[in-house]
Amino acid sequence: MNYDIKDIKLAKKGALRIEWARNNMPVLGLIRERFRKEKPLEGYKVACCLHVTTETAVLAEVLKAGGATLAVCASNPLSTQDDVAASLVKNLGISCFSIKGEDTRTYYKHIESALATKPEITMDDGADLVSSIHRRSQVTSHKSQVIGGTEETTTGVIRLRALARQGKLCYPIIAVNDAETKYLFDNRYGTGQSTVDGIIRATNKLVAGANFVVCGYGWCGKGVAMRAKGLGAKVIVVEVNPLRALEAAMDGFRIMPIKEAAKIGDIFVTVTGDINVIRGEHFRVMKDGAIVSNSGHFNVELDIRALEKLSRAKKQIREFTDEYILRDGRKIYLLGEGRLINLAAAEGHPAQVMDMSFANQALSAEYIARNYRKLEKKVYKVPEDIDKYIAALKLKSLGVTIDTLTAEQKEYLASWEIGT
Ligand SMILES: NC(=O)c1ccc[n+]([C@@H]2O[C@H](COP(=O)([O-])OP(=O)(O)OC[C@H]3O[C@@H](n4cnc5c(N)ncnc54)[C@H](O)[C@@H]3O)[C@@H](O)[C@H]2O)c1
């Protein structure tokens, strides 16, 4: 089923918001101009399983300018911006299979619809396309026509590395997440800002003075903690990795196990990529009015079933805010059904950071098209020269100039002698 859009108004609204994103994505703009001339993706079908946001639409324009035929589906049932999906179909002539709030069955049906276009290149955010292809090949021993794919997020890269370790990865993957121009900016500043934005949009609560518990002090967690601190929250970090916990301690945060943090937190966010980080025993001791949310990729970080079991009633009190009344009368508020709160209740990452993440996507797709014959069924890093090129373009777009090494400095840095 193609996404059937009748609402021209919706598509118009999407087009304007896409224009706003495009204006804030200068690196992708430069790539689009080159792609228009060189057509590196001519003749390729690309399936994109990404959050259907304005920034994704700008990436779609770039891939299309490069000659690709696209099919877009969502990488999360709640992250689609319907006006963007409408605009992709109406204004850009791109097939888009996604509706905000679709149920799980429809979500996977839409992934199948994107795969039915027989893509040669896949773009994943969470590895759902690769997993679907993998499952299908197990059942039918169907041989995939895909020559390569890319992966946008930490959780997806972890899943794909697990497949590669078992020798089951069906084609080469470029781990866009692991590019420095991706995770250092997108995960940290993008997730940091938009997660706090999502919590505020869903609740309109004052962050200043609140005990704000961040579970996971990876690149996303660092960003969330930094932004919550900036709004005046008393930030508590929960970690399992001693190095990350030490880093959080020296960044000035309180560290404690979740069973302690659960008793004093006002607002909770999980960003671990792990399962059941906040469980029944933690909900049981939370304060009346505690707010619980997740910004990790899958909705498995909060044990929502346990929360449901502990509750005698539930109602949606605001959009993206469900009130659970526990048997003893305490209330716990779950945001965005435990799904990525920055995409469910806010608009995801700002265009300025997605400019770099999606520049990595576009250039990695080009790299696959040019080099797939040399690639093995492995997870590859984005080539360093692409990463550095994107950083240089971004700096240029920001009007920032930097120094270059002198010949003497180059020689010194390449030698073992101390010099005089
Ligand atoms: N919301 C978004 O838009 C967005 C953007 C990028 C990434 N993500 C997702 O966010 C998650 C985190 O990504 P990241 O790049 O920060 O990963 P990361 O690997 O850098 O950090 C995860 C951290 O969580 C910690 N952790 C694991 N299990 C834990 C537990 N039970 N309790 C406490 N801490 C625990 C790990 O030790 C690690 O430090 C992933 O699922 C990723 O896909 C979301």
The ligand as a Gaussian input file, in Angstrom:
#p B3LYP/6-31G(d) Opt

LIG

0 1
 N       16.723000       9.656000      20.707000
 C       17.450000       9.731000      19.617000
 O       17.158000      10.459000      18.681000
 C       18.692000       8.908000      19.532000
 C       19.784000       9.363000      18.791000
 C       20.954000       8.594000      18.760000
 C       20.989000       7.381000      19.440000
 N       19.867000       6.955000      20.122000
 C       19.844000       5.697000      20.852000
 O       20.156000       5.989000      22.214000
 C       20.755000       4.840000      22.836000
 C       22.096000       5.229000      23.440000
 O       22.972000       5.645000      22.401000
 P       24.458000       6.165000      22.729000
 O       25.055000       6.529000      21.419000
 O       24.445000       7.124000      23.838000
 O       25.103000       4.771000      23.218000
 P       26.400000       4.536000      24.102000
 O       26.790000       3.126000      23.884000
 O       27.401000       5.630000      23.847000
 O       25.881000       4.730000      25.606000
 C       25.012000       3.876000      26.281000
 C       25.404000       3.912000      27.752000
 O       24.410000       3.240000      28.512000
 C       25.070000       2.496000      29.528000
 N       24.193000       1.420000      29.996000
 C       23.903000       0.216000      29.414000
 N       23.048000      -0.491000      30.174000
 C       22.770000       0.302000      31.250000
 C       21.952000       0.108000      32.401000
 N       21.252000      -1.006000      32.586000
 N       21.914000       1.106000      33.327000
 C       22.633000       2.236000      33.167000
 N       23.434000       2.469000      32.105000
 C       23.496000       1.498000      31.156000
 C       26.334000       1.995000      28.857000
 O       27.315000       1.626000      29.809000
 C       26.741000       3.205000      28.028000
 O       27.607000       4.080000      28.732000
 C       20.836000       3.795000      21.723000
 O       19.688000       2.985000      21.764000
 C       20.832000       4.640000      20.453000
 O       20.439000       3.905000      19.338000
 C       18.748000       7.700000      20.201000

